[in-house]
Amino acid sequence: MVVSMIDRSKLPNSFEFVVIAGARARQLLAGSVPRVAPGDHKKTTIAQREVATHLVEKISLPDAAGK
């Protein structure tokens, strides 16, 4: 089994990466279909790979102050 680490130097914001990957992992645990080949990996690892390969990105919500 080959395990590849995510190169944190290529991430613009590691905190944002963790938040997005966590949200995606919760979606996968709830039954969402993975966007990468799952193999024998856990849902959290699949979510990290999806975010690292830009298959999943954050959604910017409209500013609440602009009502």
C-alpha positions in Angstrom: 0.0 0.0 0.0 1.4 3.4 -1.0 0.7 6.3 1.3 1.4 9.7 -0.1 1.6 12.7 2.2 0.0 16.0 1.3 2.6 18.7 0.6 1.6 21.5 3.0 3.9 24.0 1.3 1.6 23.9 -1.8 -1.5 24.7 0.3 -2.4 28.4 0.3 -4.0 28.1 3.8 -3.7 24.9 5.8 -6.4 25.9 8.2 -8.9 26.3 5.3 -7.7 22.9 4.0 -8.6 21.2 7.3 -12.0 22.9 7.5 -12.9 22.0 3.9 -11.6 18.4 4.2 -13.5 18.0 7.5 -16.8 19.2 6.0 -16.2 16.9 3.0 -15.4 13.9 5.2 -18.8 14.4 7.0 -20.5 14.5 3.6 -18.8 11.2 2.7 -19.8 9.6 6.0 -23.4 10.6 5.3 -23.3 8.8 2.0 -22.0 11.2 -0.6 -20.2 9.6 -3.6 -16.4 10.0 -3.6 -14.9 12.0 -6.5 -11.6 10.0 -6.4 -11.1 6.3 -6.4 -11.6 5.3 -2.7 -9.4 2.2 -2.7 -8.9 0.9 0.9 -8.7 4.5 2.3 -10.8 6.0 5.1 -13.4 8.7 4.4 -11.1 11.3 5.9 -8.2 10.4 3.6 -10.5 10.4 0.6 -11.8 13.9 1.6 -8.2 15.2 1.9 -7.3 13.8 -1.5 -10.4 15.5 -3.0 -9.5 18.9 -1.6 -5.8 18.6 -2.4 -6.7 17.8 -6.1 -9.2 20.7 -6.2 -12.1 18.3 -6.9 -13.8 19.9 -3.8 -13.5 23.6 -3.0 -15.1 26.0 -0.5 -18.2 27.8 -1.4 -18.2 31.5 -0.6 -21.5 32.7 0.8 -22.8 36.2 0.2 -21.8 38.7 2.9 -24.5 39.0 5.6 -23.7 42.7 6.0 -24.8 43.4 2.4 -28.5 42.9 3.0 
